[in-house]
């Protein structure tokens, strides 16, 4: 039987990616809080104790989450939970509203099952997003991705991050420090030991917890090592690996491969999984695996590499709203095949 998304996908893919995203977003916003949301939850949620897991002080009904960028302004977390996701990360959020970069700023790479975006952290600002999240009753953990405002200098970044955190503190269950966005000015300068130390220290001083740091897949090994020293020094509750990539694998076949921005999806799956393993071997902090997750096998590779939970965005674009259900069903089959009693038992299996 052909799924509704398989029917709608050719139409959506004829539209500019950002327009298609806005249409899907509006549809989810429309059903949120209605009886249709309950119907979606019955259809898409996989309830099984073997999928439940614990990380950074949170209990997740399953390990499959929505990555930052899909719900930038915290408008549809309940609808995304109804699609069977075990958690949702909203944002990136900045202290003040930002329009982002000029359009077009998102590009599909269908031949490669990837996306390139240079959105530029467009969002409604922390003073809007924070109270909105605080009003929503969501059954899954909500993370807030906290980012640097566009025109704030690196020297002023710690105070800027603090302002953003304090405005969203009541709306999140955990918080992700985004120092690795490739589509906004000044982020490259934040990815060194001194800058990171100042930002994390300021957020800890503000009481930010659970606090995770999001790393770039393009960081050289010494820079990753520096970041993990900070994770251990400040006893951060987790690491997100990884953000999008500015590198372009030679295997890319889409004509849009020449566009500037962050590459996500299948082309960075291998690199992100490699970095998950690298991080997991060097810190006791739980790892969130992101990058190229579109099947149960993709998720399982990251879990076996050391990810406690995983996130996706691009996979949702290509696979549609049933993706969390299909991954969770597939994970149960893989766990049974390999003799694991739960997802938690499989975490880091390939590192042993």
Phi and psi in degrees as GROMACS dihedral restraints (atoms count N, CA, C in turn):
[ dihedral_restraints ]
;  ai    aj    ak    al  type     phi  dphi    fc
    3     4     5     6     1   -73.5    20    10
    4     5     6     7     1   131.3    20    10
    6     7     8     9     1   -76.5    20    10
    7     8     9    10     1   154.9    20    10
    9    10    11    12     1   -56.6    20    10
   10    11    12    13     1   -35.8    20    10
   12    13    14    15     1   -69.4    20    10
   13    14    15    16     1   -35.5    20    10
   15    16    17    18     1   -61.9    20    10
   16    17    18    19     1   -32.5    20    10
   18    19    20    21     1   -74.2    20    10
   19    20    21    22     1   -41.6    20    10
   21    22    23    24     1   -78.3    20    10
   22    23    24    25     1   -26.2    20    10
   24    25    26    27     1   -57.4    20    10
   25    26    27    28     1   -46.4    20    10
   27    28    29    30     1   -58.7    20    10
   28    29    30    31     1   -37.0    20    10
   30    31    32    33     1   -66.6    20    10
   31    32    33    34     1   -46.9    20    10
   33    34    35    36     1   -62.1    20    10
   34    35    36    37     1   -37.9    20    10
   36    37    38    39     1   -75.6    20    10
   37    38    39    40     1    -9.5    20    10
   39    40    41    42     1   -82.6    20    10
   40    41    42    43     1   -14.7    20    10
   42    43    44    45     1   -92.0    20    10
   43    44    45    46     1   156.8    20    10
   45    46    47    48     1   -56.7    20    10
   46    47    48    49     1   142.8    20    10
   48    49    50    51     1   -54.3    20    10
   49    50    51    52     1   -41.0    20    10
   51    52    53    54     1   -68.9    20    10
   52    53    54    55     1   -35.0    20    10
   54    55    56    57     1   -65.7    20    10
   55    56    57    58     1   -44.5    20    10
   57    58    59    60     1   -61.9    20    10
   58    59    60    61     1   -41.7    20    10
   60    61    62    63     1   -61.6    20    10
   61    62    63    64     1   -42.2    20    10
   63    64    65    66     1   -63.8    20    10
   64    65    66    67     1   -38.1    20    10
   66    67    68    69     1   -64.2    20    10
   67    68    69    70     1   -47.0    20    10
   69    70    71    72     1   -62.8    20    10
   70    71    72    73     1   -41.6    20    10
   72    73    74    75     1   -60.4    20    10
   73    74    75    76     1   -45.2    20    10
   75    76    77    78     1   -64.0    20    10
   76    77    78    79     1   -40.1    20    10
   78    79    80    81     1   -61.6    20    10
   79    80    81    82     1   -44.7    20    10
   81    82    83    84     1   -65.6    20    10
   82    83    84    85     1   -37.2    20    10
   84    85    86    87     1   -65.6    20    10
   85    86    87    88     1   -34.8    20    10
   87    88    89    90     1   -67.2    20    10
   88    89    90    91     1   -38.9    20    10
   90    91    92    93     1   -84.2    20    10
   91    92    93    94     1   -15.3    20    10
   93    94    95    96     1   -63.1    20    10
   94    95    96    97     1   131.3    20    10
   96    97    98    99     1    80.3    20    10
   97    98    99   100     1     6.9    20    10
   99   100   101   102     1  -111.1    20    10
  100   101   102   103     1   170.2    20    10
  102   103   104   105     1   -58.3    20    10
  103   104   105   106     1   -24.8    20    10
  105   106   107   108     1   -63.5    20    10
  106   107   108   109     1   -34.5    20    10
  108   109   110   111     1   -60.1    20    10
  109   110   111   112     1   -40.5    20    10
  111   112   113   114     1   -64.8    20    10
  112   113   114   115     1   -39.5    20    10
  114   115   116   117     1   -63.1    20    10
  115   116   117   118     1   -43.6    20    10
  117   118   119   120     1   -60.6    20    10
  118   119   120   121     1   -42.6    20    10
  120   121   122   123     1   -61.6    20    10
  121   122   123   124     1   -39.9    20    10
  123   124   125   126     1   -65.2    20    10
  124   125   126   127     1   -36.1    20    10
  126   127   128   129     1   -78.1    20    10
  127   128   129   130     1   -36.1    20    10
  129   130   131   132     1  -107.8    20    10
  130   131   132   133     1   -16.2    20    10
  132   133   134   135     1   -83.9    20    10
  133   134   135   136     1   131.0    20    10
  135   136   137   138     1  -104.4    20    10
  136   137   138   139     1   112.1    20    10
  138   139   140   141     1  -101.0    20    10
  139   140   141   142     1   113.7    20    10
  141   142   143   144     1  -159.4    20    10
  142   143   144   145     1   126.0    20    10
  144   145   146   147     1   -60.7    20    10
  145   146   147   148     1   -22.2    20    10
  147   148   149   150     1   -68.6    20    10
  148   149   150   151     1   -21.4    20    10
  150   151   152   153     1   -85.3    20    10
  151   152   153   154     1   -21.7    20    10
  153   154   155   156     1   -65.4    20    10
  154   155   156   157     1   142.7    20    10
  156   157   158   159     1  -149.8    20    10
  157   158   159   160     1   161.8    20    10
  159   160   161   162     1  -117.5    20    10
  160   161   162   163     1   136.8    20    10
  162   163   164   165     1  -160.3    20    10
  163   164   165   166     1   144.8    20    10
  165   166   167   168     1    35.2    20    10
  166   167   168   169     1    49.9    20    10
  168   169   170   171     1    76.1    20    10
  169   170   171   172     1     7.5    20    10
  171   172   173   174     1  -116.6    20    10
  172   173   174   175     1   149.3    20    10
  174   175   176   177     1  -104.1    20    10
  175   176   177   178     1   126.9    20    10
  177   178   179   180     1  -109.6    20    10
  178   179   180   181     1   128.5    20    10
  180   181   182   183     1   -64.9    20    10
  181   182   183   184     1   -25.0    20    10
  183   184   185   186     1  -156.2    20    10
  184   185   186   187     1   164.9    20    10
  186   187   188   189     1   -88.8    20    10
  187   188   189   190     1     7.7    20    10
  189   190   191   192     1  -102.6    20    10
  190   191   192   193     1   114.4    20    10
  192   193   194   195     1  -118.8    20    10
  193   194   195   196     1   168.7    20    10
  195   196   197   198     1   -94.7    20    10
  196   197   198   199     1   129.1    20    10
  198   199   200   201     1   -77.0    20    10
  199   200   201   202     1   161.1    20    10
  201   202   203   204     1   -58.1    20    10
  202   203   204   205     1   147.9    20    10
  204   205   206   207     1   110.1    20    10
  205   206   207   208     1   -31.6    20    10
  207   208   209   210     1   -75.8    20    10
  208   209   210   211     1   -43.1    20    10
  210   211   212   213     1  -119.9    20    10
  211   212   213   214     1    76.6    20    10
  213   214   215   216     1   -60.7    20    10
  214   215   216   217     1   -35.1    20    10
  216   217   218   219     1  -109.1    20    10
  217   218   219   220     1    14.5    20    10
  219   220   221   222     1    63.4    20    10
  220   221   222   223     1    38.7    20    10
  222   223   224   225     1   -94.7    20    10
  223   224   225   226     1   -23.8    20    10
  225   226   227   228     1  -131.7    20    10
  226   227   228   229     1    33.9    20    10
  228   229   230   231     1   -63.8    20    10
  229   230   231   232     1   -34.3    20    10
  231   232   233   234     1   -67.2    20    10
  232   233   234   235     1   -40.6    20    10
  234   235   236   237     1   -66.1    20    10
  235   236   237   238     1   -39.0    20    10
  237   238   239   240     1   -67.5    20    10
  238   239   240   241     1   -37.0    20    10
  240   241   242   243     1   -63.1    20    10
  241   242   243   244     1   -36.2    20    10
  243   244   245   246     1   -67.3    20    10
  244   245   246   247     1   -21.3    20    10
  246   247   248   249     1   -81.4    20    10
  247   248   249   250     1     5.7    20    10
  249   250   251   252     1    97.2    20    10
  250   251   252   253     1     6.5    20    10
  252   253   254   255     1   -76.4    20    10
  253   254   255   256     1   144.6    20    10
  255   256   257   258     1   -85.1    20    10
  256   257   258   259     1   -13.9    20    10
  258   259   260   261     1  -168.0    20    10
  259   260   261   262     1   163.9    20    10
  261   262   263   264     1  -136.0    20    10
  262   263   264   265     1   131.1    20    10
  264   265   266   267     1  -107.4    20    10
  265   266   267   268     1   122.0    20    10
  267   268   269   270     1  -100.6    20    10
  268   269   270   271     1   165.7    20    10
  270   271   272   273     1   103.0    20    10
  271   272   273   274     1  -163.8    20    10
  273   274   275   276     1   -65.7    20    10
  274   275   276   277     1   142.1    20    10
  276   277   278   279     1  -111.0    20    10
  277   278   279   280     1   138.1    20    10
  279   280   281   282     1  -118.7    20    10
  280   281   282   283     1   167.7    20    10
  282   283   284   285     1   -60.1    20    10
  283   284   285   286     1   -42.8    20    10
  285   286   287   288     1  -117.7    20    10
  286   287   288   289     1   159.2    20    10
  288   289   290   291     1   -59.8    20    10
  289   290   291   292     1   146.0    20    10
  291   292   293   294     1  -134.9    20    10
  292   293   294   295     1   140.8    20    10
  294   295   296   297     1   -83.1    20    10
  295   296   297   298     1   -20.7    20    10
  297   298   299   300     1    81.5    20    10
  298   299   300   301     1  -168.4    20    10
  300   301   302   303     1   -81.7    20    10
  301   302   303   304     1   168.7    20    10
  303   304   305   306     1   -69.5    20    10
  304   305   306   307     1   151.0    20    10
  306   307   308   309     1   -88.1    20    10
  307   308   309   310     1   154.0    20    10
  309   310   311   312     1   -71.3    20    10
  310   311   312   313     1   144.9    20    10
  312   313   314   315     1  -139.8    20    10
  313   314   315   316     1    10.0    20    10
  315   316   317   318     1  -141.2    20    10
  316   317   318   319     1   137.6    20    10
  318   319   320   321     1  -138.5    20    10
  319   320   321   322     1   132.1    20    10
  321   322   323   324     1   -84.4    20    10
  322   323   324   325     1   145.1    20    10
  324   325   326   327     1  -121.1    20    10
  325   326   327   328     1    73.8    20    10
  327   328   329   330     1   -61.8    20    10
  328   329   330   331     1   -32.3    20    10
  330   331   332   333     1   -64.0    20    10
  331   332   333   334     1   -23.2    20    10
  333   334   335   336     1  -113.8    20    10
  334   335   336   337     1    -1.6    20    10
  336   337   338   339     1    51.7    20    10
  337   338   339   340     1    49.8    20    10
  339   340   341   342     1  -132.7    20    10
  340   341   342   343     1   172.7    20    10
  342   343   344   345     1  -133.7    20    10
  343   344   345   346     1   150.4    20    10
  345   346   347   348     1  -122.0    20    10
  346   347   348   349     1   128.5    20    10
  348   349   350   351     1  -131.4    20    10
  349   350   351   352     1   146.2    20    10
  351   352   353   354     1  -133.5    20    10
  352   353   354   355     1    51.2    20    10
  354   355   356   357     1   -59.8    20    10
  355   356   357   358     1   -39.8    20    10
  357   358   359   360     1    84.0    20    10
  358   359   360   361     1    29.7    20    10
  360   361   362   363     1    56.4    20    10
  361   362   363   364     1    46.4    20    10
  363   364   365   366     1   -68.4    20    10
  364   365   366   367     1   128.1    20    10
  366   367   368   369     1  -165.0    20    10
  367   368   369   370     1   167.5    20    10
  369   370   371   372     1   -85.7    20    10
  370   371   372   373     1    -1.8    20    10
  372   373   374   375     1    93.9    20    10
  373   374   375   376     1   151.2    20    10
  375   376   377   378     1   -63.4    20    10
  376   377   378   379     1   -31.6    20    10
  378   379   380   381     1   -70.3    20    10
  379   380   381   382     1   -18.8    20    10
  381   382   383   384     1   -94.1    20    10
  382   383   384   385     1   -45.8    20    10
  384   385   386   387     1   -67.8    20    10
  385   386   387   388     1   -42.0    20    10
  387   388   389   390     1   -58.0    20    10
  388   389   390   391     1   -56.6    20    10
  390   391   392   393     1   -61.9    20    10
  391   392   393   394     1   -33.8    20    10
  393   394   395   396     1   -61.6    20    10
  394   395   396   397     1   -46.1    20    10
  396   397   398   399     1   -65.2    20    10
  397   398   399   400     1   -38.4    20    10
  399   400   401   402     1   -63.5    20    10
  400   401   402   403     1   -25.3    20    10
  402   403   404   405     1   -84.4    20    10
  403   404   405   406     1   -16.5    20    10
  405   406   407   408     1   -89.3    20    10
  406   407   408   409     1   135.5    20    10
  408   409   410   411     1   -99.9    20    10
  409   410   411   412     1   103.1    20    10
  411   412   413   414     1  -113.5    20    10
  412   413   414   415     1   138.8    20    10
  414   415   416   417     1   -83.4    20    10
  415   416   417   418     1    -2.7    20    10
  417   418   419   420     1  -124.4    20    10
  418   419   420   421     1   158.2    20    10
  420   421   422   423     1   -60.9    20    10
  421   422   423   424     1   142.7    20    10
  423   424   425   426     1  -116.9    20    10
  424   425   426   427     1   124.1    20    10
  426   427   428   429     1  -101.8    20    10
  427   428   429   430     1   149.9    20    10
  429   430   431   432     1  -120.0    20    10
  430   431   432   433     1   122.2    20    10
  432   433   434   435     1   -86.0    20    10
  433   434   435   436     1   116.4    20    10
  435   436   437   438     1  -104.0    20    10
  436   437   438   439     1   123.5    20    10
  438   439   440   441     1  -126.6    20    10
  439   440   441   442     1   165.9    20    10
  441   442   443   444     1   -78.9    20    10
  442   443   444   445     1   137.4    20    10
  444   445   446   447     1   -65.4    20    10
  445   446   447   448     1   148.6    20    10
  447   448   449   450     1   -54.1    20    10
  448   449   450   451     1   -47.8    20    10
  450   451   452   453     1  -102.6    20    10
  451   452   453   454     1    14.8    20    10
  453   454   455   456     1   -83.2    20    10
  454   455   456   457     1   133.8    20    10
  456   457   458   459     1   -73.9    20    10
  457   458   459   460     1   157.9    20    10
  459   460   461   462     1   -55.7    20    10
  460   461   462   463     1   -34.7    20    10
  462   463   464   465     1   -64.8    20    10
  463   464   465   466     1   -33.1    20    10
  465   466   467   468     1   -92.5    20    10
  466   467   468   469     1    -1.2    20    10
  468   469   470   471     1   -59.8    20    10
  469   470   471   472     1   -43.0    20    10
  471   472   473   474     1   -56.3    20    10
  472   473   474   475     1   -44.9    20    10
  474   475   476   477     1   -66.2    20    10
  475   476   477   478     1   -35.3    20    10
  477   478   479   480     1   -65.9    20    10
  478   479   480   481     1   -45.1    20    10
  480   481   482   483     1   -60.3    20    10
  481   482   483   484     1   -40.3    20    10
  483   484   485   486     1   -63.0    20    10
  484   485   486   487     1   -44.0    20    10
  486   487   488   489     1   -57.1    20    10
  487   488   489   490     1   -44.5    20    10
  489   490   491   492     1   -64.4    20    10
  490   491   492   493     1   -48.0    20    10
  492   493   494   495     1   -57.7    20    10
  493   494   495   496     1   -46.9    20    10
  495   496   497   498     1   -62.6    20    10
  496   497   498   499     1   -28.9    20    10
  498   499   500   501     1   -78.5    20    10
  499   500   501   502     1   -22.1    20    10
  501   502   503   504     1  -111.0    20    10
  502   503   504   505     1     0.7    20    10
  504   505   506   507     1   -56.5    20    10
  505   506   507   508     1   -36.3    20    10
  507   508   509   510     1   -79.9    20    10
  508   509   510   511     1    -9.1    20    10
  510   511   512   513     1  -103.4    20    10
  511   512   513   514     1    -7.0    20    10
  513   514   515   516     1  -117.4    20    10
  514   515   516   517     1   153.9    20    10
  516   517   518   519     1   -94.9    20    10
  517   518   519   520     1   -23.4    20    10
  519   520   521   522     1  -152.9    20    10
  520   521   522   523     1   163.9    20    10
  522   523   524   525     1  -134.3    20    10
  523   524   525   526     1   136.4    20    10
  525   526   527   528     1  -114.8    20    10
  526   527   528   529     1   121.8    20    10
  528   529   530   531     1   -83.4    20    10
  529   530   531   532     1   113.0    20    10
  531   532   533   534     1   -93.5    20    10
  532   533   534   535     1   104.7    20    10
  534   535   536   537     1  -115.1    20    10
  535   536   537   538     1    14.8    20    10
  537   538   539   540     1  -132.6    20    10
  538   539   540   541     1    22.6    20    10
  540   541   542   543     1   -71.0    20    10
  541   542   543   544     1   123.8    20    10
  543   544   545   546     1   -85.3    20    10
  544   545   546   547     1     1.6    20    10
  546   547   548   549     1  -116.2    20    10
  547   548   549   550     1    17.6    20    10
  549   550   551   552     1  -141.8    20    10
  550   551   552   553     1   150.9    20    10
  552   553   554   555     1   -67.9    20    10
  553   554   555   556     1   140.1    20    10
  555   556   557   558     1    87.4    20    10
  556   557   558   559     1    -1.5    20    10
  558   559   560   561     1   -73.2    20    10
  559   560   561   562     1   -28.5    20    10
  561   562   563   564     1   -59.2    20    10
  562   563   564   565     1   -36.7    20    10
  564   565   566   567     1   -73.1    20    10
  565   566   567   568     1   -13.5    20    10
  567   568   569   570     1   -84.4    20    10
  568   569   570   571     1   -15.1    20    10
  570   571   572   573     1   -92.9    20    10
  571   572   573   574     1    42.0    20    10
  573   574   575   576     1  -126.5    20    10
  574   575   576   577     1   164.0    20    10
  576   577   578   579     1   -56.4    20    10
  577   578   579   580     1   -47.0    20    10
  579   580   581   582     1   -64.2    20    10
  580   581   582   583     1   -46.8    20    10
  582   583   584   585     1   -64.6    20    10
  583   584   585   586     1   -44.8    20    10
  585   586   587   588     1   -62.4    20    10
  586   587   588   589     1   -41.5    20    10
  588   589   590   591     1   -59.1    20    10
  589   590   591   592     1   -43.1    20    10
  591   592   593   594     1   -67.1    20    10
  592   593   594   595     1   -41.4    20    10
  594   595   596   597     1   -67.1    20    10
  595   596   597   598     1   -48.5    20    10
  597   598   599   600     1   -64.1    20    10
  598   599   600   601     1   -40.7    20    10
  600   601   602   603     1   -61.1    20    10
  601   602   603   604     1   -41.6    20    10
  603   604   605   606     1   -65.1    20    10
  604   605   606   607     1   -42.0    20    10
  606   607   608   609     1   -68.2    20    10
  607   608   609   610     1   -39.4    20    10
  609   610   611   612     1   -62.8    20    10
  610   611   612   613     1   -40.3    20    10
  612   613   614   615     1   -62.1    20    10
  613   614   615   616     1   -30.8    20    10
  615   616   617   618     1   -80.6    20    10
  616   617   618   619     1    -5.2    20    10
  618   619   620   621     1    93.1    20    10
  619   620   621   622     1    14.5    20    10
  621   622   623   624     1   -66.6    20    10
  622   623   624   625     1   119.5    20    10
  624   625   626   627     1  -170.1    20    10
  625   626   627   628     1   145.2    20    10
  627   628   629   630     1   -63.9    20    10
  628   629   630   631     1   139.4    20    10
  630   631   632   633     1  -121.3    20    10
  631   632   633   634     1   127.4    20    10
  633   634   635   636     1  -120.8    20    10
  634   635   636   637     1   155.1    20    10
  636   637   638   639     1  -115.7    20    10
  637   638   639   640     1   139.4    20    10
  639   640   641   642     1  -104.1    20    10
  640   641   642   643     1   125.7    20    10
  642   643   644   645     1  -104.4    20    10
  643   644   645   646     1   153.9    20    10
  645   646   647   648     1   -85.4    20    10
  646   647   648   649     1   143.6    20    10
  648   649   650   651     1   -73.1    20    10
  649   650   651   652     1   -10.7    20    10
  651   652   653   654     1   -93.1    20    10
  652   653   654   655     1    -2.8    20    10
  654   655   656   657     1   -65.9    20    10
  655   656   657   658     1   136.1    20    10
  657   658   659   660     1   -69.0    20    10
  658   659   660   661     1   159.2    20    10
  660   661   662   663     1   -54.9    20    10
  661   662   663   664     1   -42.2    20    10
  663   664   665   666     1   -61.1    20    10
  664   665   666   667     1   -35.8    20    10
  666   667   668   669     1   -69.6    20    10
  667   668   669   670     1   -37.8    20    10
  669   670   671   672     1   -63.4    20    10
  670   671   672   673     1   -42.3    20    10
  672   673   674   675     1   -60.5    20    10
  673   674   675   676     1   -41.6    20    10
  675   676   677   678     1   -61.4    20    10
  676   677   678   679     1   -44.0    20    10
  678   679   680   681     1   -61.4    20    10
  679   680   681   682     1   -39.7    20    10
  681   682   683   684     1   -72.2    20    10
  682   683   684   685     1   -28.4    20    10
  684   685   686   687     1   -62.9    20    10
  685   686   687   688     1   -39.6    20    10
  687   688   689   690     1   -68.2    20    10
  688   689   690   691     1   -40.4    20    10
  690   691   692   693     1   -56.1    20    10
  691   692   693   694     1   -45.6    20    10
  693   694   695   696     1   -73.1    20    10
  694   695   696   697     1   -39.1    20    10
  696   697   698   699     1   -63.1    20    10
  697   698   699   700     1   -43.9    20    10
  699   700   701   702     1   -91.5    20    10
  700   701   702   703     1     2.7    20    10
  702   703   704   705     1    52.0    20    10
  703   704   705   706     1    47.5    20    10
  705   706   707   708     1   -62.8    20    10
  706   707   708   709     1   149.7    20    10
  708   709   710   711     1   -81.0    20    10
  709   710   711   712     1   -11.7    20    10
  711   712   713   714     1  -175.4    20    10
  712   713   714   715     1   170.3    20    10
  714   715   716   717     1  -132.3    20    10
  715   716   717   718     1   134.8    20    10
  717   718   719   720     1  -103.1    20    10
  718   719   720   721     1   120.2    20    10
  720   721   722   723     1  -131.9    20    10
  721   722   723   724     1   104.5    20    10
  723   724   725   726     1  -147.0    20    10
  724   725   726   727     1   176.6    20    10
  726   727   728   729     1   -79.6    20    10
  727   728   729   730     1  -172.5    20    10
  729   730   731   732     1   -74.4    20    10
  730   731   732   733     1   168.7    20    10
  732   733   734   735     1  -119.1    20    10
  733   734   735   736     1   143.3    20    10
  735   736   737   738     1   -90.6    20    10
  736   737   738   739     1    -7.1    20    10
  738   739   740   741     1   -80.5    20    10
  739   740   741   742     1   155.4    20    10
  741   742   743   744     1  -126.5    20    10
  742   743   744   745     1   103.9    20    10
  744   745   746   747     1   -57.2    20    10
  745   746   747   748     1   146.1    20    10
  747   748   749   750     1   -63.6    20    10
  748   749   750   751     1   -19.3    20    10
  750   751   752   753     1   -76.2    20    10
  751   752   753   754     1   -10.5    20    10
  753   754   755   756     1   -61.3    20    10
  754   755   756   757     1   132.4    20    10
  756   757   758   759     1  -110.1    20    10
  757   758   759   760     1   -12.3    20    10
  759   760   761   762     1   -76.2    20    10
  760   761   762   763     1   143.1    20    10
  762   763   764   765     1   -63.1    20    10
  763   764   765   766     1   -20.7    20    10
  765   766   767   768     1   -78.2    20    10
  766   767   768   769     1     0.4    20    10
  768   769   770   771     1   -61.2    20    10
  769   770   771   772     1   -18.7    20    10
  771   772   773   774     1   -82.8    20    10
  772   773   774   775     1    -9.8    20    10
  774   775   776   777     1   -69.3    20    10
  775   776   777   778     1   145.5    20    10
  777   778   779   780     1   -75.5    20    10
  778   779   780   781     1   152.0    20    10
  780   781   782   783     1   133.5    20    10
  781   782   783   784     1  -171.6    20    10
  783   784   785   786     1   -93.4    20    10
  784   785   786   787     1   126.1    20    10
  786   787   788   789     1   -87.8    20    10
  787   788   789   790     1   134.0    20    10
  789   790   791   792     1  -134.5    20    10
  790   791   792   793     1   172.1    20    10
  792   793   794   795     1    95.6    20    10
  793   794   795   796     1  -158.5    20    10
  795   796   797   798     1   -53.4    20    10
  796   797   798   799     1   -36.1    20    10
  798   799   800   801     1   -63.8    20    10
  799   800   801   802     1   -19.4    20    10
  801   802   803   804     1  -109.6    20    10
  802   803   804   805     1     9.5    20    10
  804   805   806   807     1   -59.3    20    10
  805   806   807   808     1   -47.2    20    10
  807   808   809   810     1   -64.5    20    10
  808   809   810   811     1   -46.8    20    10
  810   811   812   813     1   -64.2    20    10
  811   812   813   814     1   -42.1    20    10
  813   814   815   816     1   -66.5    20    10
  814   815   816   817     1   -38.3    20    10
  816   817   818   819     1   -66.0    20    10
  817   818   819   820     1   -39.2    20    10
  819   820   821   822     1   -59.5    20    10
  820   821   822   823     1   -43.1    20    10
  822   823   824   825     1   -70.6    20    10
  823   824   825   826     1   -34.6    20    10
  825   826   827   828     1   -55.3    20    10
  826   827   828   829     1   -47.7    20    10
  828   829   830   831     1   -63.3    20    10
  829   830   831   832     1   -41.7    20    10
  831   832   833   834     1   -60.6    20    10
  832   833   834   835     1   -46.3    20    10
  834   835   836   837     1   -66.1    20    10
  835   836   837   838     1   -45.8    20    10
  837   838   839   840     1   -61.6    20    10
  838   839   840   841     1   -30.1    20    10
  840   841   842   843     1   -77.1    20    10
  841   842   843   844     1   -14.3    20    10
  843   844   845   846     1  -118.9    20    10
  844   845   846   847     1     2.9    20    10
  846   847   848   849     1  -151.5    20    10
  847   848   849   850     1   152.3    20    10
  849   850   851   852     1   -87.6    20    10
  850   851   852   853     1    -5.9    20    10
  852   853   854   855     1   -68.2    20    10
  853   854   855   856     1   138.2    20    10
  855   856   857   858     1   -58.5    20    10
  856   857   858   859     1   147.0    20    10
  858   859   860   861     1  -111.7    20    10
  859   860   861   862     1   135.1    20    10
  861   862   863   864     1   -99.3    20    10
  862   863   864   865     1   117.9    20    10
  864   865   866   867     1   -91.7    20    10
  865   866   867   868     1   122.3    20    10
  867   868   869   870     1  -134.8    20    10
  868   869   870   871     1   140.2    20    10
  870   871   872   873     1   127.4    20    10
  871   872   873   874     1   102.6    20    10
  873   874   875   876     1    79.1    20    10
  874   875   876   877     1    20.0    20    10
  876   877   878   879     1   -85.2    20    10
  877   878   879   880     1   112.3    20    10
  879   880   881   882     1  -137.1    20    10
  880   881   882   883     1    -8.3    20    10
  882   883   884   885     1  -135.4    20    10
  883   884   885   886     1   167.8    20    10
  885   886   887   888     1   -61.2    20    10
  886   887   888   889     1   -37.2    20    10
  888   889   890   891     1   -63.5    20    10
  889   890   891   892     1   -40.3    20    10
  891   892   893   894     1   -60.7    20    10
  892   893   894   895     1   -47.9    20    10
  894   895   896   897     1   -62.4    20    10
  895   896   897   898     1   -41.8    20    10
  897   898   899   900     1   -65.3    20    10
  898   899   900   901     1   -38.0    20    10
  900   901   902   903     1   -60.9    20    10
  901   902   903   904     1   -42.2    20    10
  903   904   905   906     1   -69.2    20    10
  904   905   906   907     1   -38.7    20    10
  906   907   908   909     1   -63.6    20    10
  907   908   909   910     1   -46.4    20    10
  909   910   911   912     1   -65.6    20    10
  910   911   912   913     1   -26.1    20    10
  912   913   914   915     1   -79.0    20    10
  913   914   915   916     1   -10.4    20    10
  915   916   917   918     1   127.6    20    10
  916   917   918   919     1     1.5    20    10
  918   919   920   921     1   -78.8    20    10
  919   920   921   922     1   128.4    20    10
  921   922   923   924     1   -75.9    20    10
  922   923   924   925     1   -34.9    20    10
  924   925   926   927     1  -142.9    20    10
  925   926   927   928     1   166.5    20    10
  927   928   929   930     1  -130.3    20    10
  928   929   930   931     1   161.9    20    10
  930   931   932   933     1  -132.8    20    10
  931   932   933   934     1   159.9    20    10
  933   934   935   936     1  -150.0    20    10
  934   935   936   937     1   158.2    20    10
  936   937   938   939     1  -140.9    20    10
  937   938   939   940     1   -59.5    20    10
  939   940   941   942     1   -59.9    20    10
  940   941   942   943     1   -37.7    20    10
  942   943   944   945     1   -59.5    20    10
  943   944   945   946     1   -34.1    20    10
  945   946   947   948     1   -65.8    20    10
  946   947   948   949     1   -36.3    20    10
  948   949   950   951     1   -64.0    20    10
  949   950   951   952     1   -43.8    20    10
  951   952   953   954     1   -86.2    20    10
  952   953   954   955     1   -32.0    20    10
  954   955   956   957     1  -100.3    20    10
  955   956   957   958     1   -23.1    20    10
  957   958   959   960     1    91.9    20    10
  958   959   960   961     1  -175.0    20    10
  960   961   962   963     1   -68.0    20    10
  961   962   963   964     1   -15.0    20    10
  963   964   965   966     1   -86.7    20    10
  964   965   966   967     1     4.9    20    10
  966   967   968   969     1   -63.7    20    10
  967   968   969   970     1   -41.1    20    10
  969   970   971   972     1   -64.3    20    10
  970   971   972   973     1   -42.3    20    10
  972   973   974   975     1   -60.6    20    10
  973   974   975   976     1   -46.0    20    10
  975   976   977   978     1   -66.9    20    10
  976   977   978   979     1   -38.8    20    10
  978   979   980   981     1   -66.5    20    10
  979   980   981   982     1   -44.3    20    10
  981   982   983   984     1   -64.9    20    10
  982   983   984   985     1   -40.5    20    10
  984   985   986   987     1   -62.4    20    10
  985   986   987   988     1   -43.1    20    10
  987   988   989   990     1   -65.7    20    10
  988   989   990   991     1   -37.5    20    10
  990   991   992   993     1   -62.4    20    10
  991   992   993   994     1   -39.9    20    10
  993   994   995   996     1   -60.5    20    10
  994   995   996   997     1   -41.3    20    10
  996   997   998   999     1   -66.0    20    10
  997   998   999  1000     1   -40.0    20    10
  999  1000  1001  1002     1   -68.6    20    10
 1000  1001  1002  1003     1   -40.2    20    10
 1002  1003  1004  1005     1   -60.8    20    10
 1003  1004  1005  1006     1   -44.2    20    10
 1005  1006  1007  1008     1   -65.0    20    10
 1006  1007  1008  1009     1   -41.4    20    10
 1008  1009  1010  1011     1   -58.6    20    10
 1009  1010  1011  1012     1   -40.2    20    10
 1011  1012  1013  1014     1   -96.4    20    10
 1012  1013  1014  1015     1     3.1    20    10
 1014  1015  1016  1017     1    79.4    20    10
 1015  1016  1017  1018     1    23.0    20    10
 1017  1018  1019  1020     1   -92.5    20    10
 1018  1019  1020  1021     1   140.8    20    10
 1020  1021  1022  1023     1   -82.5    20    10
 1021  1022  1023  1024     1   -18.0    20    10
 1023  1024  1025  1026     1  -161.0    20    10
 1024  1025  1026  1027     1   168.7    20    10
 1026  1027  1028  1029     1   -60.3    20    10
 1027  1028  1029  1030     1   -42.2    20    10
 1029  1030  1031  1032     1   -57.3    20    10
 1030  1031  1032  1033     1   -34.6    20    10
 1032  1033  1034  1035     1   -68.6    20    10
 1033  1034  1035  1036     1   -25.4    20    10
 1035  1036  1037  1038     1   -87.9    20    10
 1036  1037  1038  1039     1   -13.9    20    10
 1038  1039  1040  1041     1   -61.8    20    10
 1039  1040  1041  1042     1   121.8    20    10
 1041  1042  1043  1044     1    76.1    20    10
 1042  1043  1044  1045     1    15.6    20    10
 1044  1045  1046  1047     1   -58.9    20    10
 1045  1046  1047  1048     1   -32.6    20    10
 1047  1048  1049  1050     1   -81.1    20    10
 1048  1049  1050  1051     1    -4.8    20    10
 1050  1051  1052  1053     1   -94.3    20    10
 1051  1052  1053  1054     1   -11.1    20    10
